[in-house]
Amino acid sequence: MRPALPVLLAFCAVALTGCATAPAPCLSFGDQHRIYRAEASGVYDASARAAVLKKIGCEIPDPQARVSRLEGRPELVASDSIPQIYSWFGNSQDAAAWAAGYAARHRSAEVSRALAQAFERNERPTATALYAMALNQGSVESAHDLAFAYLHGWDGQAKSPWAAYYWYHHGAMRGIPESLKACVALEETLYAATPAYVTPCKTIAAGGLK
């Protein structure tokens, strides 16, 4: 009977091609398989992204060098992976600066929107800018988020109900139900002095525009 250990080592070296560089405490066989499957197919789900980021984290001690591995790989930056990436930064300001630059360089509406959502809580001016970028890159849904940001002054300026109204109307015109509802509510406030005036979002809600 052949010894079991040489067979195991041969399998590790040939089939997984990563045991020498990724010790067991760093990556499990399952993580290795997820990375291999994603790289072969080009499709990265949440578990594959987590495995790749775990691999980057355990192979590269320097956080800045870790972040540089994400350049040109927007498939690794999504709502499920941003918390893991965020942990590589020393503070929220550094993370926000990276996010703004990354979104501008990669021009992916999905990535920009995911980054915006991640910074809503702690870096709202950055989130506002990222929502505007995502909208410019084709994310219609970001019009609603941008309106909300202006309504509450997330950009660091005074609250602007008229700017919010503009973007809620933009979203309403493109079929976003939440934008239409918010737009109608704002019209009731902004046009309170002229209650008989037929405003655009009320017209849409009444079926006047298709």
Residue frames as a rotation matrix with the C-alpha (Angstrom) as fourth column:
MET 1
0.581 0.814 0.000 0.00
0.814 -0.581 0.000 0.00
0.000 0.000 -1.000 0.00
ARG 2
-0.179 -0.644 0.743 1.36
0.576 -0.681 -0.452 3.41
0.797 0.348 0.493 -0.96
PRO 3
-0.653 -0.095 -0.751 1.87
0.721 -0.382 -0.578 5.90
-0.232 -0.919 0.318 1.89
ALA 4
0.385 0.916 0.110 -0.98
0.919 -0.369 -0.141 8.37
-0.088 0.156 -0.984 2.24
LEU 5
0.345 -0.245 -0.906 1.20
0.299 -0.886 0.353 11.43
-0.890 -0.393 -0.233 2.88
PRO 6
-0.751 -0.658 -0.053 3.02
0.166 -0.266 0.950 11.53
-0.639 0.704 0.309 -0.51
VAL 7
-0.447 0.670 0.592 -0.32
0.873 0.183 0.451 11.15
0.194 0.719 -0.667 -2.29
LEU 8
0.540 0.672 -0.506 -1.81
0.786 -0.619 0.017 14.03
-0.302 -0.406 -0.862 -0.32
LEU 9
-0.017 -0.643 -0.765 1.19
0.135 -0.760 0.636 16.25
-0.991 -0.092 0.100 -1.02
ALA 10
-0.855 -0.278 0.438 1.07
0.429 0.094 0.898 15.44
-0.291 0.956 0.039 -4.73
PHE 11
0.006 0.950 0.313 -2.64
0.983 -0.062 0.170 16.29
0.181 0.307 -0.934 -4.86
CYS 12
0.515 0.160 -0.842 -2.00
0.530 -0.832 0.166 19.56
-0.674 -0.532 -0.513 -3.08
ALA 13
-0.383 -0.805 -0.452 0.80
0.067 -0.513 0.856 20.58
-0.921 0.298 0.250 -5.45
VAL 14
-0.921 -0.025 0.389 -0.89
0.378 0.185 0.907 19.57
-0.095 0.982 -0.161 -8.71
ALA 15
-0.195 0.958 0.209 -4.61
0.914 0.100 0.394 20.12
0.356 0.268 -0.895 -8.13
LEU 16
0.638 0.527 -0.562 -4.65
0.733 -0.640 0.232 23.14
-0.237 -0.560 -0.794 -5.87
THR 17
0.047 -0.752 0.658 -1.40
0.821 -0.346 -0.454 24.86
0.569 0.561 0.601 -6.94
GLY 18
0.273 0.073 0.959 -1.57
-0.205 -0.970 0.132 27.12
0.940 -0.232 -0.250 -3.96
CYS 19
0.878 0.141 -0.457 -0.68
0.368 0.412 0.834 25.21
0.306 -0.900 0.310 -0.82
ALA 20
-0.009 -0.980 -0.200 2.94
0.971 0.039 -0.234 26.33
0.237 -0.196 0.951 -0.92
THR 21
-0.749 -0.303 0.589 2.03
0.288 -0.950 -0.121 30.01
0.596 0.079 0.799 -1.01
ALA 22
-0.122 0.778 0.616 -1.25
-0.705 -0.505 0.498 29.94
0.699 -0.374 0.610 0.93
PRO 23
-0.950 -0.304 -0.075 -0.92
-0.159 0.675 -0.721 28.02
0.270 -0.673 -0.689 4.22
ALA 24
-0.434 0.823 -0.367 -3.97
0.692 0.565 0.450 26.26
0.578 -0.058 -0.814 5.62
PRO 25
-0.283 0.372 -0.884 -4.58
0.795 -0.425 -0.433 28.96
-0.537 -0.825 -0.175 8.28
CYS 26
-0.784 -0.071 -0.617 -4.70
-0.189 -0.919 0.346 31.52
-0.591 0.388 0.707 5.47
LEU 27
-0.223 0.711 -0.667 -6.92
-0.970 -0.092 0.226 29.78
0.100 0.698 0.710 2.93
SER 28
-0.020 0.319 0.948 -8.97
-0.366 0.880 -0.304 26.65
-0.930 -0.353 0.100 3.23
PHE 29
-0.818 -0.195 0.541 -9.27
0.354 0.571 0.741 24.17
-0.454 0.797 -0.398 0.37
GLY 30
0.149 0.965 0.218 -12.78
0.905 -0.045 -0.423 25.53
-0.398 0.260 -0.879 -0.10
ASP 31
0.533 -0.029 -0.846 -11.47
-0.068 -0.998 -0.009 29.06
-0.843 0.062 -0.534 -0.52
GLN 32
-0.577 -0.810 -0.106 -8.87
-0.254 0.055 0.965 27.85
-0.776 0.584 -0.238 -3.01
HIS 33
-0.584 0.423 0.693 -11.59
0.746 0.616 0.253 26.11
-0.319 0.665 -0.675 -5.02
ARG 34
0.499 0.813 -0.299 -13.83
0.637 -0.578 -0.510 29.21
-0.588 0.064 -0.807 -5.00
ILE 35
0.172 -0.537 -0.826 -10.99
-0.397 -0.805 0.441 31.35
-0.901 0.252 -0.352 -6.34
TYR 36
-0.805 -0.509 0.304 -10.10
0.015 0.495 0.869 28.79
-0.593 0.704 -0.390 -9.02
ARG 37
-0.235 0.813 0.532 -13.73
0.906 0.382 -0.184 28.47
-0.353 0.439 -0.826 -10.13
ALA 38
0.628 0.479 -0.614 -14.22
0.308 -0.877 -0.369 32.25
-0.715 0.042 -0.698 -10.28
GLU 39
-0.143 -0.777 -0.613 -11.00
-0.474 -0.490 0.732 32.83
-0.869 0.395 -0.298 -12.20
ALA 40
-0.813 -0.153 0.562 -11.90
0.315 0.696 0.645 30.10
-0.490 0.701 -0.518 -14.67
SER 41
-0.081 0.907 0.413 -15.43
0.987 0.131 -0.094 31.37
-0.139 0.400 -0.906 -15.29
GLY 42
-0.784 -0.245 0.570 -14.91
0.351 -0.933 0.081 35.09
0.512 0.263 0.818 -14.79
VAL 43
0.226 0.930 0.289 -17.97
-0.039 -0.287 0.957 35.13
0.973 -0.228 -0.029 -12.50
TYR 44
-0.829 -0.542 -0.134 -17.42
0.160 -0.002 -0.987 36.28
0.535 -0.840 0.088 -8.92
ASP 45
0.382 0.921 -0.076 -20.13
0.312 -0.051 0.949 35.77
0.870 -0.386 -0.307 -6.32
ALA 46
0.701 -0.053 0.711 -19.97
-0.576 -0.629 0.521 36.96
0.420 -0.775 -0.472 -2.71
SER 47
0.883 -0.365 0.295 -18.09
0.027 0.667 0.744 33.87
-0.469 -0.649 0.599 -1.51
ALA 48
0.477 -0.736 0.480 -15.52
0.856 0.267 -0.442 34.12
0.197 0.622 0.758 -4.30
ARG 49
0.409 -0.308 0.859 -14.91
-0.044 -0.947 -0.319 37.81
0.911 0.093 -0.401 -3.59
ALA 50
0.843 -0.057 0.534 -14.49
-0.537 -0.126 0.834 37.06
0.020 -0.990 -0.137 0.10
ALA 51
0.778 -0.571 0.261 -11.97
0.487 0.811 0.325 34.31
-0.397 -0.125 0.909 -0.68
VAL 52
0.346 -0.666 0.661 -9.92
0.706 -0.279 -0.651 36.54
0.618 0.692 0.373 -3.02
LEU 53
0.477 -0.142 0.868 -9.84
-0.384 -0.922 0.060 39.37
0.791 -0.361 -0.494 -0.49
LYS 54
0.926 -0.164 0.339 -8.87
-0.250 0.407 0.879 36.94
-0.282 -0.898 0.336 2.24
LYS 55
0.599 -0.729 0.330 -6.01
0.798 0.576 -0.176 35.73
-0.062 0.369 0.927 0.04
ILE 56
0.277 -0.473 0.837 -4.85
0.287 -0.790 -0.541 39.29
0.917 0.390 -0.083 -0.62
GLY 57
0.713 0.102 0.693 -5.08
-0.535 -0.560 0.633 40.08
0.453 -0.822 -0.345 3.08
CYS 58
0.874 -0.370 0.316 -2.99
-0.046 0.585 0.810 37.15
-0.484 -0.722 0.494 4.23
GLU 59
0.494 -0.725 0.480 -0.38
0.867 0.370 -0.333 37.39
0.064 0.580 0.812 1.46
ILE 60
-0.143 -0.494 0.858 0.24
0.470 -0.796 -0.380 41.16
0.871 0.349 0.346 1.71
PRO 61
-0.241 0.012 -0.970 0.92
0.967 -0.077 -0.241 42.76
-0.078 -0.997 0.007 5.11
ASP 62
-0.907 -0.203 -0.369 0.89
0.209 -0.978 0.024 46.36
-0.366 -0.056 0.929 3.87
PRO 63
-0.027 0.999 -0.032 -2.69
0.486 -0.015 -0.874 47.72
-0.874 -0.039 -0.485 3.60
GLN 64
0.182 0.056 -0.982 -1.77
-0.599 -0.785 -0.156 50.16
-0.780 0.616 -0.109 0.82
ALA 65
-0.782 -0.514 -0.352 -0.30
-0.600 0.469 0.648 47.34
-0.168 0.718 -0.676 -1.24
ARG 66
-0.648 0.642 0.410 -3.45
0.476 0.762 -0.439 45.31
-0.594 -0.090 -0.800 -0.63
VAL 67
0.261 0.807 -0.530 -5.61
0.052 -0.560 -0.827 48.11
-0.964 0.189 -0.188 -2.01
SER 68
-0.234 -0.424 -0.875 -3.45
-0.816 -0.404 0.414 48.38
-0.529 0.811 -0.251 -5.13
ARG 69
-0.924 -0.085 0.372 -4.39
0.059 0.931 0.360 44.76
-0.377 0.355 -0.855 -5.95
LEU 70
-0.061 0.994 0.089 -7.96
0.519 0.108 -0.848 45.96
-0.853 -0.005 -0.523 -6.53
GLU 71
-0.163 -0.041 -0.986 -6.99
-0.592 -0.795 0.131 48.20
-0.790 0.605 0.105 -9.44
GLY 72
-0.565 -0.008 -0.825 -8.48
-0.803 0.238 0.547 46.94
0.192 0.971 -0.141 -12.67
ARG 73
-0.848 0.275 -0.454 -10.63
0.286 0.957 0.047 44.44
0.447 -0.090 -0.890 -10.77
PRO 74
-0.610 0.666 0.429 -14.05
-0.743 -0.669 -0.017 46.06
0.275 -0.329 0.903 -10.20
GLU 75
0.122 0.667 -0.735 -15.56
-0.237 0.739 0.631 42.57
0.964 0.097 0.248 -9.90
LEU 76
-0.399 -0.354 -0.846 -14.06
0.688 0.495 -0.531 42.45
0.607 -0.794 0.046 -6.41
VAL 77
-0.996 0.055 -0.074 -15.72
0.002 -0.790 -0.613 45.69
-0.092 -0.610 0.787 -5.25
ALA 78
-0.323 0.945 -0.058 -19.37
0.148 0.111 0.983 45.12
0.935 0.309 -0.176 -4.37
SER 79
0.265 0.517 0.814 -21.72
-0.674 -0.504 0.540 45.78
0.690 -0.691 0.215 -1.47
ASP 80
0.972 0.152 -0.179 -20.81
-0.001 0.767 0.641 42.45
0.235 -0.623 0.746 0.14
SER 81
0.378 -0.910 -0.173 -17.04
0.852 0.415 -0.321 42.97
0.364 -0.026 0.931 -0.11
ILE 82
0.226 -0.297 0.928 -16.69
0.013 -0.951 -0.308 46.66
0.974 0.082 -0.211 0.78
PRO 83
0.897 0.080 0.435 -16.73
-0.417 -0.176 0.892 46.07
0.148 -0.981 -0.124 4.58
GLN 84
0.726 -0.681 0.100 -13.76
0.604 0.700 0.383 43.72
-0.331 -0.217 0.918 4.18
ILE 85
0.110 -0.671 0.733 -11.91
0.773 -0.406 -0.488 46.27
0.625 0.620 0.474 2.03
TYR 86
0.607 0.230 0.761 -12.85
-0.170 -0.898 0.406 49.06
0.776 -0.376 -0.506 4.45
SER 87
0.980 -0.194 -0.045 -11.05
0.102 0.291 0.951 47.22
-0.172 -0.937 0.305 7.26
TRP 88
0.314 -0.917 0.247 -7.74
0.936 0.256 -0.240 47.67
0.157 0.306 0.939 5.41
PHE 89
0.052 -0.248 0.967 -7.81
0.258 -0.932 -0.253 51.44
0.965 0.263 0.015 5.95
GLY 90
-0.752 -0.447 -0.485 -6.71
0.576 -0.087 -0.813 53.25
0.321 -0.890 0.323 9.07
ASN 91
-0.633 0.576 -0.517 -9.60
0.111 -0.594 -0.797 55.70
-0.766 -0.562 0.312 9.03
SER 92
0.239 0.867 0.438 -12.78
0.665 0.183 -0.724 56.53
-0.707 0.464 -0.533 7.15
GLN 93
0.566 -0.055 -0.822 -11.24
-0.397 -0.893 -0.213 59.57
-0.723 0.447 -0.527 5.44
ASP 94
-0.548 -0.821 -0.161 -8.57
-0.608 0.258 0.751 57.45
-0.575 0.509 -0.640 3.73
ALA 95
-0.573 0.411 0.709 -11.19
0.507 0.858 -0.087 54.91
-0.644 0.309 -0.700 2.73
ALA 96
0.512 0.827 -0.233 -13.44
0.365 -0.455 -0.813 57.64
-0.778 0.331 -0.534 1.32
ALA 97
0.186 -0.535 -0.824 -10.60
-0.718 -0.646 0.258 59.16
-0.671 0.544 -0.504 -0.71
TRP 98
-0.827 -0.477 0.298 -9.80
-0.195 0.740 0.644 55.75
-0.528 0.474 -0.705 -2.18
ALA 99
-0.207 0.841 0.499 -13.47
0.645 0.501 -0.577 55.07
-0.736 0.202 -0.646 -2.99
ALA 100
0.599 0.441 -0.668 -13.91
-0.113 -0.780 -0.616 58.35
-0.793 0.444 -0.417 -4.86
GLY 101
-0.171 -0.770 -0.614 -10.77
-0.844 -0.207 0.495 57.76
-0.508 0.603 -0.615 -6.91
TYR 102
-0.798 -0.114 0.592 -11.59
0.057 0.963 0.264 54.12
-0.600 0.244 -0.762 -7.60
ALA 103
0.163 0.956 0.243 -15.10
0.541 0.119 -0.832 54.94
-0.825 0.267 -0.498 -8.82
ALA 104
0.551 0.003 -0.835 -13.78
-0.479 -0.818 -0.320 57.69
-0.683 0.576 -0.449 -11.10
ARG 105
-0.459 -0.843 -0.280 -11.12
-0.755 0.203 0.624 55.44
-0.469 0.497 -0.730 -12.62
HIS 106
-0.876 0.033 0.480 -13.26
0.135 0.975 0.178 52.37
-0.462 0.221 -0.859 -13.22
ARG 107
-0.662 0.621 -0.420 -16.48
-0.746 -0.602 0.285 54.08
-0.076 0.502 0.861 -14.38
SER 108
-0.733 0.499 -0.462 -18.83
0.334 0.856 0.394 51.30
0.592 0.134 -0.794 -13.30
ALA 109
-0.188 0.749 0.635 -22.26
-0.593 -0.602 0.535 52.47
0.783 -0.276 0.558 -12.16
GLU 110
0.658 0.452 -0.602 -22.69
0.108 0.735 0.670 49.32
0.746 -0.505 0.434 -10.10
VAL 111
-0.112 -0.800 -0.589 -19.39
0.878 0.198 -0.437 49.82
0.466 -0.566 0.680 -8.29
SER 112
-0.772 -0.179 0.610 -19.95
0.016 -0.964 -0.264 53.54
0.636 -0.194 0.747 -7.74
ARG 113
0.173 0.928 0.331 -23.42
-0.534 -0.194 0.823 52.92
0.828 -0.319 0.462 -6.30
ALA 114
0.589 -0.009 -0.808 -22.17
0.500 0.790 0.356 50.14
0.635 -0.613 0.470 -4.01
LEU 115
-0.510 -0.837 -0.196 -19.41
0.734 -0.305 -0.607 52.41
0.449 -0.454 0.770 -2.72
ALA 116
-0.537 0.387 0.749 -21.90
-0.342 -0.912 0.227 55.24
0.771 -0.134 0.622 -2.18
GLN 117
0.552 0.815 -0.176 -24.15
-0.217 0.344 0.914 53.00
0.805 -0.466 0.366 -0.12
ALA 118
0.272 -0.535 -0.800 -21.19
0.791 0.598 -0.131 51.89
0.548 -0.597 0.586 1.98
PHE 119
-0.739 -0.673 -0.038 -20.29
0.597 -0.627 -0.500 55.49
0.313 -0.392 0.865 2.92
GLU 120
0.041 0.860 0.509 -23.79
0.228 -0.504 0.833 56.76
0.973 0.082 -0.217 3.72
ARG 121
0.713 0.330 -0.619 -23.30
0.620 0.115 0.776 56.37
0.327 -0.937 -0.123 7.46
ASN 122
0.389 -0.667 -0.636 -19.85
0.731 -0.196 0.653 57.85
-0.561 -0.719 0.411 8.09
GLU 123
-0.682 -0.672 -0.288 -18.82
0.292 -0.611 0.736 59.88
-0.671 0.418 0.613 5.01
ARG 124
0.232 0.951 0.203 -21.98
0.609 0.021 -0.793 61.40
-0.758 0.308 -0.575 3.59
PRO 125
0.375 -0.132 -0.917 -20.32
-0.584 -0.802 -0.124 64.07
-0.720 0.582 -0.378 1.40
THR 126
-0.736 -0.669 -0.104 -18.41
-0.539 0.487 0.687 61.24
-0.409 0.562 -0.719 -0.29
ALA 127
-0.518 0.628 0.581 -21.60
0.528 0.769 -0.360 59.22
-0.673 0.120 -0.729 -0.61
THR 128
0.475 0.715 -0.513 -23.35
0.058 -0.607 -0.793 62.16
-0.878 0.347 -0.329 -2.29
ALA 129
-0.013 -0.582 -0.813 -20.53
-0.865 -0.402 0.301 62.56
-0.502 0.707 -0.498 -4.81
LEU 130
-0.891 -0.343 0.299 -20.52
-0.198 0.884 0.425 58.83
-0.410 0.319 -0.855 -5.51
TYR 131
-0.070 0.938 0.338 -24.28
0.533 0.322 -0.782 58.77
-0.843 0.126 -0.523 -6.09
ALA 132
0.538 0.209 -0.816 -23.87
-0.432 -0.763 -0.481 61.63
-0.724 0.611 -0.321 -8.57
MET 133
-0.469 -0.797 -0.382 -21.08
-0.801 0.201 0.564 59.70
-0.373 0.570 -0.732 -10.27
ALA 134
-0.740 0.246 0.626 -23.17
0.249 0.965 -0.085 56.52
-0.625 0.093 -0.775 -10.41
LEU 135
0.368 0.916 -0.159 -26.06
0.241 -0.259 -0.935 58.47
-0.898 0.306 -0.316 -11.93
ASN 136
0.310 -0.353 -0.883 -23.73
-0.794 -0.607 -0.036 59.93
-0.523 0.712 -0.469 -14.56
GLN 137
-0.745 -0.665 -0.040 -22.50
-0.605 0.651 0.459 56.40
-0.280 0.366 -0.888 -15.29
GLY 138
-0.600 0.569 -0.562 -26.02
-0.411 0.383 0.827 55.11
0.686 0.727 0.004 -15.95
SER 139
-0.783 0.339 -0.521 -27.55
0.601 0.627 -0.495 54.17
0.159 -0.701 -0.695 -12.58
VAL 140
-0.287 0.771 0.569 -31.07
0.028 -0.587 0.809 55.59
0.958 0.248 0.147 -12.80
GLU 141
0.478 0.502 -0.720 -31.79
0.666 0.327 0.670 54.43
0.572 -0.800 -0.178 -9.23
SER 142
-0.397 -0.743 -0.539 -29.08
0.918 -0.312 -0.246 56.77
0.014 -0.593 0.805 -7.97
ALA 143
-0.518 0.302 0.801 -31.27
0.097 -0.909 0.405 59.77
0.850 0.288 0.441 -8.84
HIS 144
0.599 0.793 -0.116 -33.49
0.146 0.034 0.989 58.87
0.788 -0.609 -0.095 -5.88
ASP 145
0.400 -0.536 -0.744 -30.49
0.916 0.252 0.311 58.55
0.020 -0.806 0.592 -3.55
LEU 146
-0.657 -0.667 0.351 -29.00
0.681 -0.725 -0.104 61.82
0.324 0.171 0.931 -4.77
ALA 147
-0.046 0.743 0.668 -32.31
-0.011 -0.669 0.743 63.60
0.999 0.026 0.039 -4.16
PHE 148
0.788 0.331 -0.519 -32.39
0.448 0.268 0.853 62.26
0.421 -0.905 0.063 -0.61
ALA 149
-0.085 -0.922 -0.377 -28.80
0.996 -0.075 -0.041 63.42
0.010 -0.380 0.925 -0.07
TYR 150
-0.706 -0.156 0.691 -29.61
0.312 -0.944 0.105 66.97
0.636 0.289 0.715 -1.18
LEU 151
0.328 0.926 0.185 -32.80
0.090 -0.225 0.970 67.00
0.940 -0.301 -0.158 0.86
HIS 152
0.902 0.003 -0.431 -30.75
0.423 0.190 0.886 66.33
0.084 -0.982 0.170 4.00
GLY 153
0.807 -0.582 0.097 -27.61
-0.578 -0.813 -0.069 68.31
0.119 0.000 -0.993 3.13
TRP 154
0.835 -0.493 0.242 -25.26
0.350 0.818 0.457 65.35
-0.424 -0.297 0.856 2.87
ASP 155
0.490 -0.673 0.554 -22.95
0.699 -0.076 -0.711 67.27
0.520 0.736 0.433 0.55
GLY 156
-0.357 -0.647 -0.674 -22.00
0.925 -0.346 -0.157 69.60
-0.132 -0.679 0.722 3.40
GLN 157
-0.874 0.162 0.458 -24.08
0.025 -0.927 0.374 72.46
0.485 0.338 0.806 2.01
ALA 158
-0.635 0.732 0.245 -27.41
-0.629 -0.307 -0.714 73.76
-0.448 -0.608 0.656 3.29
LYS 159
-0.442 0.576 0.687 -30.37
0.457 0.804 -0.380 71.44
-0.772 0.146 -0.619 2.78
SER 160
-0.793 0.103 -0.601 -31.82
-0.515 -0.640 0.571 72.00
-0.326 0.762 0.560 -0.68
PRO 161
-0.163 0.814 0.557 -35.42
0.098 0.575 -0.812 70.87
-0.982 -0.078 -0.174 -1.17
TRP 162
0.606 0.382 -0.698 -35.46
-0.599 -0.358 -0.716 72.33
-0.524 0.852 0.011 -4.68
ALA 163
-0.346 -0.779 -0.523 -32.39
-0.933 0.346 0.103 70.30
0.101 0.523 -0.846 -5.70
ALA 164
-0.789 0.136 0.599 -33.99
-0.138 0.911 -0.389 67.25
-0.598 -0.390 -0.700 -4.13
TYR 165
0.251 0.966 -0.059 -37.21
-0.190 -0.011 -0.982 67.99
-0.949 0.258 0.180 -6.00
TYR 166
0.223 -0.256 -0.941 -35.31
-0.963 -0.211 -0.170 68.17
-0.155 0.943 -0.293 -9.30
TRP 167
-0.718 -0.623 -0.310 -33.80
-0.666 0.744 0.047 64.71
0.202 0.240 -0.950 -8.82
TYR 168
-0.561 0.639 0.526 -36.95
-0.005 0.633 -0.774 63.14
-0.827 -0.437 -0.352 -7.41
HIS 169
0.461 0.719 -0.519 -38.73
-0.522 -0.253 -0.815 64.37
-0.717 0.647 0.259 -10.54
HIS 170
-0.172 -0.643 -0.746 -35.91
-0.979 0.196 0.057 62.92
0.110 0.740 -0.663 -12.64
GLY 171
-0.945 -0.187 0.268 -36.42
-0.250 0.942 -0.225 59.55
-0.210 -0.280 -0.937 -10.95
ALA 172
-0.159 0.971 0.177 -40.20
-0.100 0.162 -0.982 59.79
-0.982 -0.174 0.071 -11.21
MET 173
0.357 0.250 -0.900 -39.95
-0.857 -0.295 -0.422 60.41
-0.372 0.922 0.109 -14.95
ARG 174
-0.378 -0.604 -0.702 -37.93
-0.803 0.592 -0.077 57.22
0.462 0.534 -0.708 -15.22
GLY 175
0.254 0.715 -0.651 -40.40
-0.344 0.696 0.630 55.06
0.904 0.064 0.423 -13.36
ILE 176
-0.749 -0.504 -0.431 -39.02
0.246 0.392 -0.886 54.92
0.615 -0.770 -0.170 -9.82
PRO 177
0.213 0.966 -0.147 -42.08
0.546 0.007 0.838 54.65
0.810 -0.259 -0.526 -7.54
GLU 178
0.187 -0.195 -0.963 -40.27
0.959 -0.175 0.222 55.93
-0.212 -0.965 0.155 -4.44
SER 179
-0.851 -0.524 -0.028 -39.12
0.495 -0.819 0.291 59.01
-0.176 0.234 0.956 -6.34
LEU 180
-0.466 0.761 0.450 -42.65
0.246 -0.377 0.893 59.74
0.850 0.527 -0.011 -7.53
LYS 181
0.435 0.647 -0.627 -44.03
0.767 0.098 0.634 59.47
0.471 -0.756 -0.454 -4.00
ALA 182
-0.126 -0.579 -0.806 -41.31
0.866 -0.461 0.196 61.74
-0.484 -0.673 0.559 -2.57
CYS 183
-0.894 -0.219 0.391 -41.71
0.417 -0.723 0.551 64.20
0.162 0.655 0.738 -5.45
VAL 184
-0.031 0.967 0.254 -45.46
0.425 -0.218 0.879 64.54
0.905 0.135 -0.404 -4.89
ALA 185
0.473 0.169 -0.864 -44.87
0.880 -0.065 0.470 65.10
0.023 -0.983 -0.180 -1.16
LEU 186
-0.528 -0.739 -0.419 -42.31
0.710 -0.655 0.260 67.83
-0.466 -0.160 0.870 -1.89
GLU 187
-0.677 0.340 0.652 -44.64
0.417 -0.553 0.721 69.51
0.606 0.761 0.233 -4.37
GLU 188
0.384 0.892 -0.237 -47.24
0.694 -0.109 0.712 69.87
0.609 -0.438 -0.661 -1.64
THR 189
0.312 -0.365 -0.877 -44.69
0.781 -0.427 0.456 71.81
-0.541 -0.827 0.151 0.40
LEU 190
-0.674 -0.738 -0.027 -42.93
0.573 -0.546 0.611 73.78
-0.466 0.396 0.791 -2.32
TYR 191
-0.782 0.452 0.429 -46.13
0.193 -0.479 0.856 74.81
0.592 0.753 0.287 -4.08
ALA 192
-0.461 0.620 -0.634 -48.19
0.875 0.201 -0.440 75.37
-0.146 -0.758 -0.636 -0.93
ALA 193
-0.621 0.180 -0.763 -48.75
0.010 -0.971 -0.237 79.02
-0.784 -0.154 0.601 -1.85
THR 194
-0.394 0.486 -0.780 -50.41
-0.917 -0.264 0.299 77.98
-0.060 0.833 0.550 -5.13
PRO 195
-0.488 0.170 0.856 -52.43
-0.296 0.891 -0.346 74.86
-0.821 -0.422 -0.384 -4.25
ALA 196
0.613 0.790 0.020 -54.39
-0.217 0.193 -0.957 74.97
-0.759 0.583 0.290 -7.50
TYR 197
0.132 -0.653 -0.746 -51.21
-0.981 -0.196 -0.002 74.72
-0.145 0.732 -0.666 -9.58
VAL 198
0.979 0.184 0.089 -50.92
-0.162 0.964 -0.213 71.36
-0.125 0.194 0.973 -11.37
THR 199
0.242 -0.969 0.054 -47.38
-0.849 -0.185 0.495 70.22
-0.470 -0.166 -0.867 -10.64
PRO 200
-0.118 -0.355 -0.927 -45.39
-0.909 0.416 -0.043 67.71
0.401 0.838 -0.371 -12.73
CYS 201
-0.942 -0.325 -0.083 -45.20
-0.269 0.880 -0.391 64.79
0.200 -0.346 -0.917 -10.30
LYS 202
-0.420 0.875 0.239 -48.88
-0.270 0.131 -0.954 65.03
-0.866 -0.465 0.181 -9.41
THR 203
0.255 0.455 -0.853 -49.55
-0.940 -0.089 -0.329 64.88
-0.226 0.886 0.405 -13.14
ILE 204
-0.528 -0.529 -0.664 -47.46
-0.648 0.757 -0.088 61.72
0.549 0.384 -0.742 -13.43
ALA 205
-0.946 0.165 0.279 -49.18
-0.128 0.601 -0.789 60.17
-0.298 -0.782 -0.547 -10.42
ALA 206
-0.067 0.991 -0.117 -52.56
-0.451 -0.134 -0.882 60.93
-0.890 -0.007 0.456 -11.98
GLY 207
0.027 0.016 0.999 -51.51
0.621 0.783 -0.030 59.17
-0.783 0.622 0.011 -15.17
GLY 208
0.800 0.332 -0.501 -51.07
-0.082 -0.765 -0.638 62.34
-0.595 0.552 -0.585 -17.18
LEU 209
0.233 -0.790 -0.567 -47.58
-0.972 -0.198 -0.123 61.43
-0.015 0.580 -0.815 -18.39
LYS 210
0.979 0.058 0.197 -46.38
-0.049 0.998 -0.050 58.07
-0.199 0.040 0.979 -19.68
